[in-house]
Amino acid sequence: MKKHSEHVKFIYFDVGGVLLEFEHIRMQIPQQFGLNLQHYDQFMASIAHDRSIGKLSGQELDVLFEQEFGAVFPSNFWSSAQFVEYFRPIILMHDFVEELATHYRLGLLTNVSREIYERTQRDFAHLLYPPVDFEVRVTSFEEGVAKPDLEIYRRAIARTGLAAEEILFIDDLPENIAAAQEVGMQGIVFETKQPAKMVQDLRQLLFH
């Protein structure tokens, strides 16, 4: 296989929704702990940004959860094996990323809390991430800024040493791709429920 275009030299991947499937978690946790789904969704949306930029720890979230729902989670639930094991690798993408690694420089650009990232890297990386060298890892909790804020994309671009147009970003949220394109990156919205189609489309774009 050959590169389809010399214009793409580096590929950034989002994690949740691209390398890992996690939408089912929003159903499983309320069911497991007897919570109202709509209430749970609203609460998680209200704290998502602070969690992703490192302003809210897992222990602080446990306290807020108990205050909001009267439910007591197991200690350190949000970084526990019980929680991490909810994640499911998108195997077709993992296999494809291994192929890409022989032709392109690769990185991660993800909104994630410190606890989840560190636990998955320490104990579950061999199950949840493709076995490749992600040369650059840009995480929201370390940066203190999250997608779709343009600043996190600017930092991601700078760390590659490349021009923005030489970088492709793959994310499952259209607003995150729109922001990447605003700063000059190439972008593709990944359809999590259609991994076979997405791999086929990406193969056509990146190889010939």
Phi, psi and omega in degrees: 000149177238158174298142176287322183212135176288350181292329178266118179241343183218139179236122172263138176244137161289164180259291181294123180094350179237307177261334179232143176260127185219003182300328181296340182297325182294343175267321187291317183295312177301321179295316183295323185253009175068042182255152174288128186298314181296318178298316179300313180300316181296318180294314182297323177295326183288335183250357187301315184295312180298323177296316187288334180259011173084014180273347184227115181280168177298321179294320177294324177294321177303316181295314180298322180296316180296321178294321185284319189245347186070019181252135179255117178274159172304151181305134180055039184303320189286352172237014183279161175300325179302318180284312183300327182290352172292331184291144180235124178293141174271093192301319180300321178288321178301314179297319182291321179298324176299321176296314182299327185297340179274355184233335187229154167283142187233152176207171176245139176224100193218145169272117184202149176279157181301314185299314182293316182297311184294323180291317180294322179291323185285316190241345188230007183303323182291343180258328191254346181237147174298146182279066181229168177269104173277104189298321180234133178235113180251109183246141185297323183292329178283326183278337184073018179210147187232154171301142007264026175300130185298335183297322182292330177288321179299318178294320179298318178298312183301324184284349176271338185074016183245168171285151183304320184289351178269002184246132175253133178242133180242121184214154182272352182253123181304323181294330178287325177289320179300320179293319178299318179293330179297328179265008172103357178285158169277152183211147177225130175278121181271127178267101188302325183277358179230060185297324180295317178296318182295318178297319178298314180296318180292323178297318179295325180286318192262343180228157167212000000 
